[in-house]
Amino acid sequence: MKNSIITLCLAIFTMSSISAQNPDKIVDNMIKELGGKKTFYGMKNITYDVEYKDPNTPMTLVSKEVYVFEKERSYAEYSKHSIFSKNGKVTEAYDGENVWIKFDGKISYDKQANSMARFWRKTNYYWFAMFFKLQDEGVNLKHVGTKKIEGRDYDLIKVTFGNDIGDAQDTYILYVNKRTKLVDQLLFTVVAFGIKEPELYKFHYETINGIKIPTERVEISSNWEGEVVGKKWATTYWTNIRFNNNIDMAIFSK
């Protein structure tokens, strides 16, 4: 009888341990803590101002962004664009199929400019919606361990993608806070630019319309242990965030 009780306890402990390390369950709990996928996509669209500064490049991007969740449409008007500002006012759009970039209202056919526009339109949308997209088809999740950082316990979730998913197949390591269920930080590659060593992102969240959104983000080069190796932090700030706007869909057309 005693042995049976011990065996039962061990079985329960093992099942509990496996459940605790289930990456799909961890990500599902994280999405629910953020406010839920149904609530997020039910907002239909979002507008906000964003400022990105990277002192290492140096690069500054300041824009007003519009995203429509259907077809992942993306639009931006830049007030600062350190790469293309000499060409005049910069606007970009992705209509769900094609990307365009305009300088002072005129379509550009420059391959480099269009390639950069595609990167920013797809990337900016992805970063904003990323946590809700982790349950999309073609996303692979794997629990790769646990870690304690500054007294906080984390589940580490590795994210990879199928060969036909997206323009580039990056790798991410999410640090999911066991207590809050939120992603406090993550490691990621930027394969599109040949960056295969990780960058480290850290987030600060705000709750808007019932959705927890990272509105402040810092970034620096690191290693795969999450240790900082870079010199200076890049910063991104999101402000004036508004869901469910009346969007003139003509902005996505050339």
C-alpha positions in Angstrom: 0.0 0.0 0.0 2.8 2.3 0.9 4.6 1.6 -2.3 1.4 2.3 -4.3 1.0 5.7 -2.6 4.7 6.6 -3.4 4.2 5.5 -7.0 1.0 7.6 -7.3 2.7 10.7 -5.8 5.6 10.3 -8.2 3.2 10.0 -11.1 1.4 13.1 -10.1 4.6 15.0 -9.6 5.9 13.9 -13.0 2.6 14.9 -14.7 2.7 18.3 -13.0 6.3 18.9 -14.0 5.5 18.0 -17.6 2.5 20.3 -17.6 4.6 23.1 -16.1 7.1 22.8 -19.0 4.5 22.6 -21.8 5.5 25.5 -24.0 2.1 25.7 -25.7 0.4 26.0 -22.3 2.9 28.6 -21.1 2.3 30.7 -24.2 -1.4 30.3 -24.0 -1.4 31.5 -20.4 0.8 34.4 -21.4 -1.6 35.5 -24.2 -4.6 35.2 -21.8 -2.7 37.4 -19.3 -2.1 40.0 -22.0 -5.9 40.2 -22.5 -6.6 37.4 -24.9 -6.3 36.9 -28.6 -10.0 37.3 -29.2 -10.1 40.7 -27.4 -6.9 41.9 -29.2 -8.0 41.0 -32.8 -11.6 42.2 -32.0 -10.1 45.7 -31.8 -9.7 45.5 -35.6 -6.9 48.1 -35.9 -4.6 50.4 -34.0 -2.8 53.8 -34.5 0.1 55.1 -32.4 3.2 57.2 -32.5 6.6 55.5 -32.2 10.1 56.7 -31.7 13.1 54.4 -32.2 16.7 55.5 -31.5 19.8 53.4 -31.9 23.0 55.2 -30.8 25.1 52.4 -32.2 24.2 53.0 -35.8 23.2 55.8 -35.3 19.5 55.6 -36.4 16.4 57.6 -35.5 12.9 56.8 -36.8 9.9 58.7 -35.6 6.6 57.9 -37.2 2.8 57.7 -36.9 1.8 54.1 -37.5 -1.5 52.5 -38.6 -2.1 48.8 -38.6 -5.3 47.0 -39.7 -5.3 43.4 -38.4 -7.1 42.0 -41.4 -4.3 41.0 -43.9 -1.8 42.7 -41.5 -1.9 46.0 -43.4 0.7 48.5 -42.2 1.2 52.2 -42.9 3.5 54.9 -41.6 4.2 58.6 -42.0 7.7 59.6 -40.8 8.6 62.9 -39.2 12.2 61.6 -38.8 13.9 59.0 -40.9 17.7 59.1 -40.6 18.1 56.8 -43.6 15.9 58.5 -46.2 15.2 62.0 -44.8 17.3 63.6 -47.5 14.7 62.4 -50.0 11.9 64.4 -48.5 8.8 63.3 -46.5 8.7 59.5 -46.2 5.6 57.4 -46.2 5.4 53.6 -46.4 2.6 51.1 -46.7 1.9 47.4 -47.0 -1.5 46.5 -48.3 -1.4 42.8 -47.4 0.4 41.8 -50.6 2.6 44.7 -51.8 4.8 47.3 -50.2 5.4 50.9 -51.5 7.5 53.8 -50.3 6.9 57.5 -51.3 9.2 60.5 -51.0 7.3 63.8 -50.9 4.2 61.9 -52.2 5.9 60.3 -55.2 6.4 56.5 -55.5 10.0 55.4 -55.3 11.2 52.5 -57.5 14.6 52.4 -55.8 15.2 48.7 -54.9 17.0 49.5 -51.6 14.3 51.9 -50.4 11.6 49.4 -51.3 13.4 46.6 -49.6 13.9 48.7 -46.4 10.2 49.7 -46.5 9.2 46.1 -46.7 11.4 45.2 -43.7 10.0 48.0 -41.6 6.3 47.5 -42.6 6.4 43.8 -41.9 8.7 44.0 -38.8 6.9 46.8 -37.1 3.6 45.1 -37.4 5.1 41.8 -36.3 6.7 43.2 -33.2 3.5 44.9 -32.1 1.3 41.7 -32.6 4.1 39.2 -31.9 2.9 37.6 -28.7 -0.6 37.1 -30.1 0.9 35.5 -33.3 2.8 32.8 -31.4 -0.1 30.5 -31.9 -0.1 31.0 -35.7 0.4 28.0 -38.0 4.1 27.4 -38.7 5.3 28.7 -35.3 7.4 26.1 -33.4 7.6 26.4 -29.6 10.1 24.5 -27.3 10.7 24.7 -23.6 14.5 25.0 -23.3 14.9 25.4 -19.5 14.4 27.8 -16.6 16.4 30.6 -15.3 16.5 33.0 -12.3 17.3 36.6 -12.9 17.4 39.2 -10.2 15.2 37.0 -8.0 12.6 36.3 -10.7 12.0 32.8 -12.1 11.6 32.4 -15.8 10.5 29.7 -18.3 12.6 29.9 -21.4 10.7 29.2 -24.6 12.5 28.8 -28.0 10.5 30.1 -31.0 11.4 29.0 -34.5 9.5 29.1 -37.8 8.7 26.9 -40.8 10.7 27.5 -44.0 7.8 29.1 -45.7 6.8 31.4 -42.8 7.6 35.1 -43.2 10.4 36.8 -45.2 13.1 35.4 -42.9 13.2 32.7 -40.3 14.5 34.2 -37.1 15.0 32.5 -33.7 13.7 33.8 -30.4 14.1 32.9 -26.8 11.3 34.2 -24.6 11.8 34.8 -20.9 8.4 34.2 -19.5 8.0 35.4 -15.9 6.6 32.5 -13.9 4.7 34.8 -11.5 3.3 37.4 -13.9 3.1 35.1 -17.0 4.4 38.0 -19.1 7.5 38.1 -21.3 9.9 40.4 -19.5 12.7 40.0 -22.1 13.6 38.0 -25.1 16.6 37.2 -27.3 16.3 37.3 -31.1 18.2 37.2 -34.4 17.8 39.5 -37.4 18.5 37.0 -40.3 17.3 39.5 -42.9 20.4 41.7 -42.1 22.7 38.8 -41.5 22.6 39.1 -37.7 22.7 35.6 -36.3 24.0 36.5 -32.8 21.2 37.6 -30.5 19.9 41.0 -29.5 18.3 41.4 -26.1 15.0 43.2 -25.7 13.5 44.2 -22.4 9.9 45.4 -22.0 7.7 47.7 -19.9 3.9 47.2 -20.2 0.9 49.4 -20.0 -2.8 48.3 -20.1 -4.9 49.9 -22.8 -8.5 48.9 -23.6 -7.9 45.8 -21.5 -4.8 44.7 -23.5 -1.3 44.7 -21.9 1.0 46.4 -24.5 4.8 46.8 -24.3 5.0 50.6 -24.6 8.7 50.9 -23.7 11.5 48.7 -25.0 15.3 48.7 -24.7 17.6 46.7 -26.9 21.3 45.7 -26.9 23.6 43.1 -28.3 24.0 40.0 -26.1 25.0 36.3 -26.1 22.7 33.3 -26.0 22.9 33.3 -22.2 21.2 36.6 -22.1 24.4 38.4 -21.0 24.9 41.9 -22.4 27.9 42.3 -24.7 26.9 45.6 -26.4 27.9 49.1 -25.3 24.8 51.2 -25.8 21.0 50.5 -25.5 18.7 51.3 -28.3 15.2 52.6 -27.2 11.7 52.4 -28.6 8.7 54.3 -27.1 5.0 53.9 -28.2 2.6 56.7 -27.3 -0.9 57.9 -28.3 -2.1 54.3 -28.7 -5.7 54.0 -29.9 -7.6 50.9 -30.9 -10.6 50.5 -33.2 -10.3 53.7 -35.2 -12.1 54.8 -38.4 -9.4 54.1 -40.9 -9.5 55.4 -44.5 -8.4 52.3 -46.3 -7.2 54.4 -49.2 -4.0 55.1 -47.3 -2.8 51.6 -48.2 -3.1 52.3 -52.0 -0.4 53.8 -54.2 
